[in-house]
Amino acid sequence: MVMDFSFEAQKTQQRLLSELDFSPLTSQQKTTFISRLETNFQPLFEQVFPLYQHCFDLHFHLKTLLQSFIDFQKKKRPAQIKDKSEFWFESNQNVGIAVYVDLLADDLSSLIDKIPYFESLGINYVHLMPLYLSPEGNSDGGYAISDYRTVSPNLGTNKDLKDLAAALHKKGIRMVLDFVFNHTSDEHRWAEAAKSGDKEYQEYYYFMGEQDAMEYNQTVREIFPQIRRGSFTYLPELDRHVWTTFNSFQWDLNYSNPAVFVAVVEEMLHLILNGCDVLRLDALAFVWKEKGTVCENLPKAHNLIKAFKACLDIAAPQVVFKSEAIVHPDEVNKYIGADECTLSYNPLMMALLWESLATRQTSLLYQSLERSFKIPAHTTWINYIRCHDDIGWLWDDALSDRLGIDGIGHRRFLNQFYTGQFEGSFAAGVPFQENPVNGDCRVCGTLASLAGVETAIAADDPLLLDHAIKRIRVLNGINFAMPGIPLLYQGDDLGVLNNNDYLNDPTKVDDSRWVHRKKLTNDDFALAEDISTPQGKIAQLIREMIQIRKANPLFAAQEFELVSLGSEHLFAFKRQQGDKTLVVIANMSEHLIPLERLPLGKSLSELMGQDTAINLLDKSLIDLPSLNLIEPLDVLWLIKA
């Protein structure tokens, strides 16, 4: 017998409504809330039922959940942003930056003083890296949360965070916070209670004996193999193993327990109270576990995330989710949708832009984007070149196989190339989490160091430096022009190089990602203001691209197609808005590349709809029939003259 979800959801909703306490709300608030509940309860019910239908107390948990939504409506939040557009994320005005509070400023209060810098750069989307209470010393860069409701004392207070949100909103800047919901730190009050023997809180995590842990380890992959083999940490005081996908102090939450889902939703609502507009779902691929599987991207992980989204739509519909799924491209796309994550990082394009620079070839980039770039309407990619994390070489090996590329060997080449171990490499990256069994690793480093600036300065070679700056220009020229929100990473806007100070800090020395997590100084900003320096040239080109993007609505065009130019060294695409056309052409090599005829015998003139175009990047007028060579590492933004 097939369940009639609509009928069962309506019946359950009516029962719950009769049991809820609406006394905290005004009449208008109650009417608004019930309207949202009636729209979104069935989607919530349809997701939680597959997860918790076996739980005798599901009704109790749903009642607790809905009551928390009601109580949330009365709580005061910082002043909201004036722009209430439903699809604000599709605008060409969007440019983001990700920052560590204490690396860009000193604390939350002093970060308010950086708002004029954000404005001058053209930023209207600021992602604050984790800022909540976490263990002293190594806390995985703040991703081990000890208390979701308390700002780390070295950064300030909850009031300081709300004041920052209000100040950002006043200037039209959205605030993004991390929602670290796969795990807590082992110092969280839930974990402390579990360690003390409280059975209720032991069920908040995955505790098991050695045999069960070994069976799970047969199928799950190791994320931090240099830290610990397998995905479990033994606790001698309990004689049990606890699930720790990442570091041993990060305990995975057990979402098969509905009490965990309800408790974490309540923590999510507290994050929203601090004024955020976007929540980044950290490590969302790992949130559901089943023995005999890889325990990543499981169907019930999607049920869970959609349940969180339904909660958001009932309690705080102005907030959207951003997916952080650094997994196979096909799996990345499954998290993107109106009922799941509205925004998503684009790790595939990021990795393959670097791959194209190393190989000077674009076939894998073309093939991968052709397959994976399209996402549902009214969802958006977050396009980035670097971030706080490492670079992992994620692509579909079936595609690389068809191109005659051995996936394992090619990843080994890229790791060697970007860590300076390949002859002729321009990069000065650092390996991260090298697997002692298979030699696999990821790559760390700032944009400037990976693109060759550090190597060129060390060699005192003007040509190498020119090439390095042009690589940064071509990467940003693609990133700022592709559909989506371009996201900068702190310091890359200033041309900052790798920093090895972390090697002298015992709490950071084993985590090479700190090589690109530098405390920014006045000297860094001063260098970026001097256009005679490499840093100044980088800062200038980034500012100019942002200004051009924000001044041209074509960069909000939703019509998009990849364009083949008949050369393995070139990458091109077209965006269309009515009768307006933008064509972007990028040369990923250090050589002059002939511009061949387009497929089906078309010409650039036919692509543009006329014989002349303006290159937005230098305002030059281009005669398209005469454009037969693309300069080394050049990028063109062409519109109709």
C-alpha positions as CSV (number, residue, x, y, z in Angstrom):
1,M,0.0,0.0,0.0
2,V,1.4,3.4,-1.1
3,M,1.3,6.1,1.6
4,D,-0.7,9.2,0.6
5,F,1.9,11.7,1.8
6,S,-0.3,14.7,1.2
7,F,-3.1,13.3,3.4
8,E,-0.8,12.1,6.1
9,A,1.1,15.4,6.2
10,Q,-2.1,17.4,6.4
11,K,-3.4,15.2,9.2
12,T,-0.2,15.4,11.1
13,Q,0.0,19.2,10.6
14,Q,-3.5,19.7,12.0
15,R,-2.7,17.6,15.1
16,L,0.4,19.6,15.7
17,L,-1.3,22.9,15.2
18,S,-3.7,22.1,18.0
19,E,-0.9,21.3,20.4
20,L,1.4,24.3,19.7
21,D,1.7,27.4,21.9
22,F,1.2,30.5,19.7
23,S,1.0,32.9,22.7
24,P,4.4,34.5,22.0
25,L,3.2,35.7,18.6
26,T,1.1,38.7,17.6
27,S,-2.0,37.9,15.5
28,Q,-0.1,39.0,12.3
29,Q,2.9,37.0,13.2
30,K,0.7,33.9,13.8
31,T,-1.1,34.4,10.5
32,T,2.2,34.7,8.6
33,F,3.8,31.8,10.3
34,I,0.8,29.4,9.7
35,S,0.8,30.5,6.0
36,R,4.4,29.5,5.7
37,L,3.8,26.3,7.6
38,E,0.9,25.2,5.4
39,T,3.1,25.7,2.4
40,N,6.2,23.9,3.7
41,F,5.1,21.3,6.2
42,Q,4.4,18.7,3.6
43,P,7.9,19.0,2.1
44,L,9.3,18.7,5.6
45,F,7.2,15.7,6.4
46,E,8.1,14.0,3.1
47,Q,11.8,14.3,4.0
48,V,11.8,13.4,7.7
49,F,9.4,10.4,7.3
50,P,12.0,8.2,5.3
51,L,14.6,9.1,8.0
52,Y,12.6,8.6,11.1
53,Q,9.4,6.6,10.3
54,H,10.7,3.8,12.6
55,C,10.9,6.2,15.6
56,F,7.9,5.9,18.0
57,D,8.5,9.5,19.2
58,L,8.6,11.2,15.8
59,H,5.4,13.2,16.7
60,F,7.1,14.5,19.8
61,H,10.2,15.6,17.8
62,L,8.1,17.4,15.2
63,K,6.2,19.2,17.9
64,T,9.5,20.3,19.5
65,L,10.8,21.4,16.1
66,L,7.7,23.5,15.2
67,Q,7.6,25.1,18.7
68,S,11.2,26.2,18.2
69,F,10.1,27.9,15.0
70,I,7.4,29.8,16.7
71,D,9.7,30.9,19.5
72,F,12.2,32.0,16.9
73,Q,9.8,34.4,15.3
74,K,9.8,36.7,18.4
75,K,13.6,36.9,18.7
76,K,15.3,40.1,17.6
77,R,17.7,40.0,14.7
78,P,20.0,42.7,13.3
79,A,18.7,45.1,10.8
80,Q,18.0,43.3,7.5
81,I,19.5,44.1,4.2
82,K,17.3,46.4,2.1
83,D,17.5,44.3,-1.1
84,K,14.7,41.8,-0.8
85,S,14.9,40.4,-4.3
86,E,14.0,36.7,-4.3
87,F,16.7,35.9,-6.9
88,W,19.3,38.5,-5.7
89,F,22.1,35.9,-6.4
90,E,21.6,36.2,-10.1
91,S,22.6,39.8,-10.3
92,N,25.9,41.0,-11.9
93,Q,26.4,43.2,-8.8
94,N,27.4,40.2,-6.8
95,V,31.1,39.8,-5.9
96,G,32.1,37.9,-2.8
97,I,35.1,37.5,-0.6
98,A,35.9,34.9,2.1
99,V,37.8,36.1,5.2
100,Y,39.1,35.0,8.5
101,V,38.1,37.7,11.0
102,D,41.4,37.7,12.8
103,L,43.5,37.5,9.7
104,L,41.9,40.4,7.9
105,A,41.3,42.4,11.1
106,D,41.8,41.7,14.8
107,D,38.3,41.0,15.9
108,L,34.7,41.5,14.9
109,S,34.6,45.1,16.0
110,S,37.7,46.0,14.0
111,L,36.4,44.1,11.0
112,I,33.7,46.8,10.8
113,D,36.5,49.2,9.9
114,K,37.3,47.1,6.8
115,I,33.8,47.7,5.3
116,P,35.1,50.7,3.4
117,Y,37.7,48.4,1.8
118,F,35.0,45.9,0.8
119,E,33.0,48.8,-0.7
120,S,36.0,50.1,-2.6
121,L,36.7,46.7,-4.0
122,G,33.0,46.2,-5.0
123,I,32.2,43.4,-2.5
124,N,28.6,42.8,-1.5
125,Y,28.9,39.2,-0.1
126,V,31.3,38.5,2.8
127,H,31.8,35.0,4.0
128,L,33.2,34.9,7.6
129,M,35.2,31.8,8.2
130,P,34.2,29.9,11.4
131,L,34.2,32.2,14.4
132,Y,32.5,30.2,17.1
133,L,34.0,28.7,20.3
134,S,36.4,25.9,19.4
135,P,39.2,24.0,21.1
136,E,42.4,25.8,22.0
137,G,45.3,25.0,19.6
138,N,44.3,22.9,16.6
139,S,40.6,23.4,15.8
140,D,40.8,22.6,12.1
141,G,40.7,26.3,11.4
142,G,37.6,26.7,13.5
143,Y,35.7,23.8,12.0
144,A,35.6,22.0,15.3
145,I,32.7,23.8,17.0
146,S,32.5,23.6,20.8
147,D,29.5,26.0,21.1
148,Y,27.4,27.2,18.2
149,R,26.0,29.9,20.4
150,T,29.1,31.6,21.6
151,V,31.6,33.6,19.5
152,S,35.2,32.7,20.2
153,P,36.3,35.2,22.9
154,N,39.4,36.3,21.0
155,L,37.1,37.5,18.2
156,G,34.5,39.3,20.4
157,T,30.9,38.6,21.5
158,N,27.6,37.6,20.0
159,K,26.6,41.3,20.2
160,D,29.8,42.2,18.2
161,L,28.7,39.8,15.5
162,K,25.2,41.2,15.3
163,D,26.7,44.7,15.1
164,L,28.9,43.6,12.2
165,A,25.9,42.1,10.5
166,A,23.9,45.3,10.9
167,A,26.9,47.4,9.6
168,L,27.3,45.2,6.6
169,H,23.6,45.2,5.8
170,K,23.5,49.0,6.0
171,K,26.0,49.0,3.1
172,G,24.2,46.4,1.1
173,I,26.6,43.6,1.9
174,R,25.3,40.1,2.7
175,M,26.9,38.1,5.5
176,V,27.7,34.4,5.1
177,L,28.3,32.1,8.1
178,D,29.4,28.4,8.2
179,F,26.9,25.8,9.4
180,V,29.2,23.0,10.6
181,F,26.6,20.3,11.0
182,N,28.4,17.1,10.2
183,H,30.3,17.1,13.5
184,T,31.1,19.0,16.7
185,S,34.3,19.2,18.6
186,D,34.9,16.7,21.4
187,E,34.6,19.7,23.8
188,H,31.0,20.4,22.9
189,R,28.6,20.0,25.8
190,W,26.9,17.1,24.0
191,A,30.3,15.3,23.6
192,E,31.3,16.1,27.2
193,A,28.0,14.5,28.4
194,A,28.6,11.5,26.2
195,K,32.1,11.1,27.6
196,S,30.7,11.2,31.1
197,G,28.5,8.2,30.3
198,D,25.2,9.9,29.5
199,K,23.4,7.5,27.2
200,E,21.1,10.1,25.8
201,Y,24.1,12.1,24.5
202,Q,26.1,9.0,23.5
203,E,23.3,8.5,20.9
204,Y,24.1,12.0,19.5
205,Y,27.3,10.4,18.1
206,Y,28.5,7.1,16.6
207,F,30.0,4.9,19.4
208,M,30.8,1.3,18.6
209,G,33.1,-1.6,19.3
210,E,36.3,-2.4,17.3
211,Q,34.6,-4.9,15.0
212,D,31.9,-2.5,13.8
213,A,34.5,0.2,13.3
214,M,36.6,-2.1,11.2
215,E,33.6,-3.1,9.1
216,Y,32.8,0.5,8.4
217,N,36.4,1.3,7.6
218,Q,36.4,-1.3,4.8
219,T,34.3,0.9,2.6
220,V,34.8,4.6,3.8
221,R,37.7,6.6,2.4
222,E,40.3,8.3,4.5
223,I,40.1,12.1,4.5
224,F,43.1,13.0,6.7
225,P,45.4,10.0,6.3
226,Q,48.4,11.8,7.8
227,I,46.4,12.5,10.9
228,R,44.9,9.1,11.5
229,R,44.2,5.9,9.5
230,G,40.6,5.0,9.1
231,S,37.5,7.1,10.2
232,F,37.4,6.3,13.9
233,T,39.1,7.3,17.1
234,Y,39.5,5.0,20.1
235,L,38.4,6.4,23.5
236,P,40.1,4.3,26.2
237,E,38.0,5.8,29.0
238,L,34.9,4.3,27.3
239,D,36.5,1.4,25.5
240,R,34.6,2.5,22.4
241,H,35.4,3.9,19.0
242,V,33.8,7.2,18.0
243,W,33.3,8.2,14.3
244,T,35.7,11.0,13.3
245,T,35.7,11.5,9.6
246,F,38.1,14.4,9.8
247,N,40.3,15.0,12.9
248,S,40.1,12.9,16.0
249,F,38.6,15.9,17.9
250,Q,35.8,16.3,15.4
251,W,33.0,13.8,16.3
252,D,30.5,13.0,13.6
253,L,26.8,13.6,14.6
254,N,24.4,10.7,14.4
255,Y,21.5,11.9,12.3
256,S,19.7,8.6,12.5
257,N,18.6,9.9,15.9
258,P,15.8,12.5,15.4
259,A,16.8,14.3,18.6
260,V,20.0,15.2,16.9
261,F,18.2,16.7,13.9
262,V,16.0,18.8,16.1
263,A,18.8,20.0,18.3
264,V,21.0,21.0,15.3
265,V,18.1,22.8,13.6
266,E,17.8,24.9,16.9
267,E,21.5,25.7,16.6
268,M,21.0,26.7,13.0
269,L,18.3,29.1,14.0
270,H,20.7,30.7,16.5
271,L,23.2,31.3,13.7
272,I,20.5,33.0,11.8
273,L,19.7,35.2,14.8
274,N,23.2,36.7,14.4
275,G,22.2,38.2,11.1
276,C,23.4,35.9,8.4
277,D,21.9,35.8,4.9
278,V,23.6,32.6,3.7
279,L,24.6,29.5,5.5
280,R,27.4,27.4,4.1
281,L,26.7,23.7,4.7
282,D,30.1,22.3,5.6
283,A,30.9,18.7,4.6
284,L,27.3,18.0,3.7
285,A,28.3,14.8,1.7
286,F,29.2,13.0,4.9
287,V,26.1,13.5,7.1
288,W,24.4,10.1,6.6
289,K,26.1,6.8,7.4
290,E,25.1,3.2,6.4
291,K,27.3,0.1,6.8
292,G,28.6,-1.4,3.6
293,T,28.6,2.0,1.7
294,V,31.2,4.7,1.3
295,C,29.1,6.8,3.6
296,E,29.1,9.8,1.3
297,N,26.4,11.3,-0.9
298,L,23.8,8.7,0.3
299,P,20.2,9.2,-0.7
300,K,19.2,9.9,2.9
301,A,21.8,12.7,3.1
302,H,19.7,14.5,0.6
303,N,16.5,13.7,2.6
304,L,18.3,15.3,5.6
305,I,19.4,18.4,3.8
306,K,16.0,18.9,2.2
307,A,14.5,18.6,5.7
308,F,16.9,21.3,6.9
309,K,15.8,23.5,3.9
310,A,12.1,22.9,4.7
311,C,12.8,24.1,8.2
312,L,14.5,27.2,6.8
313,D,11.6,27.9,4.5
314,I,9.2,27.8,7.5
315,A,11.3,29.7,10.1
316,A,13.6,32.0,8.1
317,P,12.8,32.0,4.4
318,Q,15.0,34.9,3.6
319,V,18.1,32.8,4.3
320,V,19.6,30.4,1.6
321,F,21.9,27.5,1.8
322,K,25.3,27.2,0.0
323,S,26.5,23.7,-0.6
324,E,30.1,22.7,0.1
325,A,30.3,19.3,-1.7
326,I,33.9,18.6,-2.7
327,V,33.0,15.3,-4.3
328,H,32.5,13.7,-7.8
329,P,31.0,16.3,-10.1
330,D,27.8,14.3,-10.6
331,E,27.3,14.2,-6.9
332,V,28.0,17.9,-6.5
333,N,25.1,18.8,-8.8
334,K,22.6,16.6,-6.9
335,Y,22.8,19.0,-3.9
336,I,21.7,22.0,-6.0
337,G,18.0,22.8,-6.2
338,A,15.2,25.0,-4.9
339,D,14.4,22.4,-2.3
340,E,18.0,21.8,-1.2
341,C,20.9,24.2,-1.8
342,T,20.3,27.4,-3.8
343,L,24.0,28.2,-4.0
344,S,26.9,25.8,-4.5
345,Y,30.7,26.0,-4.7
346,N,32.0,25.1,-8.2
347,P,35.0,22.9,-7.3
348,L,35.1,21.3,-10.7
349,M,35.7,24.5,-12.6
350,M,38.2,25.7,-10.0
351,A,40.3,22.5,-10.3
352,L,40.2,22.3,-14.0
353,L,41.2,25.9,-14.6
354,W,44.4,25.1,-12.7
355,E,44.7,21.8,-14.7
356,S,44.4,23.8,-17.9
357,L,47.2,26.2,-16.9
358,A,49.5,23.3,-16.1
359,T,48.8,21.4,-19.3
360,R,48.1,24.4,-21.5
361,Q,45.1,22.4,-22.8
362,T,41.4,22.9,-22.3
363,S,39.8,19.7,-23.5
364,L,39.1,18.3,-20.0
365,L,37.8,21.7,-18.9
366,Y,35.4,21.8,-21.9
367,Q,34.2,18.3,-21.6
368,S,33.6,18.5,-17.9
369,L,31.7,21.8,-18.0
370,E,29.7,20.6,-21.0
371,R,28.5,17.8,-18.8
372,S,28.2,19.4,-15.4
373,F,27.9,23.2,-15.5
374,K,24.1,23.4,-16.2
375,I,22.1,23.6,-12.9
376,P,18.4,24.2,-12.2
377,A,16.8,27.6,-12.8
378,H,17.2,30.1,-9.9
379,T,20.2,28.4,-8.5
380,T,23.7,29.7,-8.8
381,W,27.3,28.6,-8.8
382,I,29.8,30.2,-6.4
383,N,32.9,30.4,-8.7
384,Y,36.3,30.6,-7.1
385,I,40.0,30.2,-7.9
386,R,41.3,29.7,-4.4
387,C,39.7,29.3,-0.9
388,H,40.7,28.6,2.7
389,D,41.1,24.9,1.8
390,D,43.3,22.8,-0.4
391,I,42.9,22.0,-4.1
392,G,41.6,18.5,-4.9
393,W,41.6,17.2,-8.5
394,L,38.0,16.3,-8.9
395,W,36.7,15.3,-12.3
396,D,34.9,12.4,-13.8
397,D,37.5,9.8,-14.8
398,A,35.2,8.5,-17.5
399,L,35.6,11.8,-19.3
400,S,39.4,11.8,-18.9
401,D,39.6,8.2,-20.1
402,R,37.8,9.2,-23.3
403,L,40.3,11.9,-23.8
404,G,43.2,9.4,-23.4
405,I,44.1,10.8,-20.0
406,D,45.0,8.4,-17.2
407,G,43.2,9.8,-14.1
408,I,45.6,8.5,-11.5
409,G,48.7,9.4,-13.4
410,H,47.4,12.8,-14.3
411,R,46.5,13.7,-10.7
412,R,50.0,12.6,-9.7
413,F,51.4,15.0,-12.4
414,L,49.3,17.9,-11.2
415,N,50.3,17.3,-7.6
416,Q,54.0,17.3,-8.6
417,F,53.5,20.3,-10.9
418,Y,51.8,22.5,-8.4
419,T,54.2,21.6,-5.6
420,G,57.2,22.5,-7.7
421,Q,58.4,19.0,-8.1
422,F,58.0,18.8,-11.9
423,E,60.7,20.3,-14.1
424,G,59.7,23.6,-15.6
425,S,56.8,24.1,-13.2
426,F,56.0,27.8,-12.4
427,A,54.1,26.9,-9.1
428,A,55.3,27.1,-5.5
429,G,52.5,25.1,-3.8
430,V,52.7,22.8,-0.8
431,P,51.3,19.3,-0.5
432,F,48.5,18.6,1.9
433,Q,47.5,15.2,3.4
434,E,49.7,13.0,1.3
435,N,48.4,9.4,1.6
436,P,51.3,7.1,2.6
437,V,49.7,4.2,0.8
438,N,48.8,5.5,-2.7
439,G,50.8,8.8,-2.7
440,D,47.7,10.9,-3.4
441,C,47.6,14.4,-2.0
442,R,46.0,17.8,-2.4
443,V,47.7,21.2,-3.0
444,C,47.9,24.3,-0.9
445,G,49.0,27.8,-1.7
446,T,47.9,31.4,-2.5
447,L,46.7,32.3,-5.9
448,A,49.9,34.3,-6.6
449,S,52.3,31.6,-5.5
450,L,50.5,28.9,-7.4
451,A,50.4,31.0,-10.5
452,G,54.1,31.6,-10.5
453,V,54.7,35.0,-8.9
454,E,56.7,33.6,-6.0
455,T,58.9,31.5,-8.4
456,A,59.5,34.5,-10.7
457,I,60.4,36.8,-7.9
458,A,62.9,34.3,-6.5
459,A,64.4,33.9,-10.0
460,D,64.4,37.7,-10.6
461,D,63.0,36.9,-14.0
462,P,60.8,39.7,-15.6
463,L,59.4,37.3,-18.3
464,L,58.4,34.7,-15.7
465,L,56.8,37.4,-13.6
466,D,54.9,38.8,-16.6
467,H,53.6,35.3,-17.3
468,A,52.6,34.8,-13.7
469,I,50.6,38.0,-13.6
470,K,48.9,37.1,-16.9
471,R,47.9,33.7,-15.5
472,I,46.2,35.5,-12.6
473,R,44.5,37.8,-15.1
474,V,43.3,34.9,-17.3
475,L,42.0,33.0,-14.3
476,N,40.1,36.0,-12.9
477,G,39.0,36.9,-16.4
478,I,37.2,33.6,-16.7
479,N,36.0,33.5,-13.0
480,F,34.4,37.0,-13.1
481,A,32.7,36.4,-16.5
482,M,31.2,33.0,-15.9
483,P,27.5,32.7,-14.7
484,G,27.5,32.7,-10.9
485,I,28.9,34.7,-8.0
486,P,32.7,35.2,-8.2
487,L,34.2,34.6,-4.8
488,L,37.7,36.0,-3.9
489,Y,39.7,34.6,-1.0
490,Q,41.4,37.0,1.4
491,G,44.8,38.1,0.3
492,D,44.4,37.0,-3.3
493,D,42.9,40.4,-4.0
494,L,46.3,41.8,-2.8
495,G,48.6,39.4,-4.6
496,V,49.8,37.9,-1.2
497,L,52.4,35.1,-1.4
498,N,52.7,31.9,0.6
499,N,53.6,32.4,4.2
500,N,55.6,29.8,6.1
501,D,55.1,31.2,9.7
502,Y,52.8,28.3,10.4
503,L,55.8,25.9,10.5
504,N,56.9,27.6,13.7
505,D,53.5,27.0,15.4
506,P,53.1,23.5,16.9
507,T,49.3,23.8,16.6
508,K,49.5,24.4,12.8
509,V,52.7,22.8,11.6
510,D,50.9,19.6,10.6
511,D,48.3,21.5,8.5
512,S,49.9,23.0,5.4
513,R,46.7,24.9,4.6
514,W,48.0,27.6,6.9
515,V,50.5,28.5,4.2
516,H,47.7,30.5,2.5
517,R,46.1,31.7,5.8
518,K,48.3,34.7,6.4
519,K,47.6,37.5,8.8
520,L,47.3,40.5,6.5
521,T,49.3,43.5,7.5
522,N,49.5,47.2,6.5
523,D,52.5,46.3,4.4
524,D,50.3,43.9,2.4
525,F,47.8,46.6,1.6
526,A,50.6,49.1,0.9
527,L,52.2,46.8,-1.6
528,A,48.9,46.3,-3.3
529,E,48.4,50.1,-3.7
530,D,51.8,50.4,-5.4
531,I,51.2,49.5,-9.1
532,S,54.9,49.2,-9.7
533,T,54.9,46.0,-7.6
534,P,53.5,42.6,-8.7
535,Q,51.0,42.9,-5.9
536,G,49.9,46.3,-7.1
537,K,49.4,45.0,-10.7
538,I,47.4,42.1,-9.4
539,A,45.2,44.2,-7.2
540,Q,44.6,46.7,-10.0
541,L,43.5,44.1,-12.6
542,I,41.1,42.5,-10.1
543,R,39.6,45.9,-9.2
544,E,39.2,46.8,-12.9
545,M,37.5,43.5,-13.7
546,I,35.0,43.9,-10.8
547,Q,34.1,47.4,-11.9
548,I,33.5,46.2,-15.5
549,R,31.4,43.3,-14.3
550,K,29.2,45.4,-12.0
551,A,28.7,48.1,-14.8
552,N,27.4,45.6,-17.4
553,P,24.1,43.7,-16.9
554,L,25.3,41.2,-19.5
555,F,27.2,39.5,-16.7
556,A,23.8,38.6,-15.2
557,A,22.7,36.9,-18.5
558,Q,21.3,33.4,-17.8
559,E,21.8,32.2,-21.4
560,F,25.2,30.5,-21.6
561,E,27.0,28.2,-24.0
562,L,30.6,26.9,-24.4
563,V,32.2,27.8,-27.7
564,S,34.9,25.7,-29.3
565,L,37.6,27.8,-31.2
566,G,39.4,24.9,-32.8
567,S,42.4,25.0,-30.6
568,E,43.2,22.9,-27.5
569,H,44.9,25.9,-25.9
570,L,41.9,28.2,-26.0
571,F,38.8,28.3,-23.9
572,A,35.7,30.4,-24.8
573,F,32.0,30.8,-24.0
574,K,29.1,33.0,-24.9
575,R,26.4,34.7,-22.8
576,Q,23.3,36.2,-24.3
577,Q,20.7,38.6,-23.0
578,G,18.1,39.6,-25.6
579,D,20.1,41.0,-28.5
580,K,23.2,41.6,-26.4
581,T,26.1,39.2,-26.5
582,L,29.2,38.6,-24.5
583,V,32.0,36.4,-25.8
584,V,34.9,35.5,-23.6
585,I,38.1,34.1,-25.1
586,A,41.0,32.9,-23.0
587,N,44.4,31.6,-24.1
588,M,45.7,29.2,-21.4
589,S,49.3,28.9,-22.9
590,E,52.3,31.2,-23.1
591,H,52.3,31.2,-26.9
592,L,50.5,33.0,-29.7
593,I,47.6,30.8,-30.7
594,P,45.9,31.0,-34.1
595,L,42.2,31.5,-34.0
596,E,40.6,28.8,-36.2
597,R,37.2,28.8,-37.7
598,L,34.4,27.9,-35.3
599,P,32.5,24.6,-35.7
600,L,30.0,24.3,-38.6
601,G,32.1,26.9,-40.5
602,K,30.9,29.8,-38.4
603,S,33.0,32.9,-37.7
604,L,33.4,35.2,-34.7
605,S,31.4,37.8,-36.7
606,E,28.5,35.3,-36.9
607,L,28.8,34.5,-33.3
608,M,28.7,38.2,-32.3
609,G,26.2,39.2,-35.0
610,Q,28.4,41.8,-36.5
611,D,32.0,42.4,-37.7
612,T,33.2,44.7,-34.9
613,A,33.4,44.2,-31.1
614,I,34.7,46.1,-28.1
615,N,37.0,44.4,-25.7
616,L,35.7,45.5,-22.3
617,L,39.0,44.8,-20.6
618,D,40.9,47.5,-22.5
619,K,38.1,49.3,-24.4
620,S,39.8,48.5,-27.7
621,L,37.7,48.2,-30.9
622,I,38.3,44.8,-32.6
623,D,37.7,44.0,-36.3
624,L,36.6,40.4,-35.9
625,P,37.4,39.1,-39.4
626,S,41.0,40.2,-38.7
627,L,41.3,38.6,-35.3
628,N,43.3,35.5,-36.1
629,L,45.8,35.3,-33.2
630,I,45.2,35.3,-29.5
631,E,48.1,36.7,-27.4
632,P,49.8,34.5,-24.8
633,L,47.8,34.1,-21.6
634,D,45.4,36.7,-22.8
635,V,41.7,37.0,-22.1
636,L,39.1,39.0,-24.0
637,W,35.6,40.2,-23.0
638,L,33.9,41.0,-26.3
639,I,30.6,42.8,-26.7
640,K,29.0,44.3,-29.7
641,A,30.5,47.7,-30.7
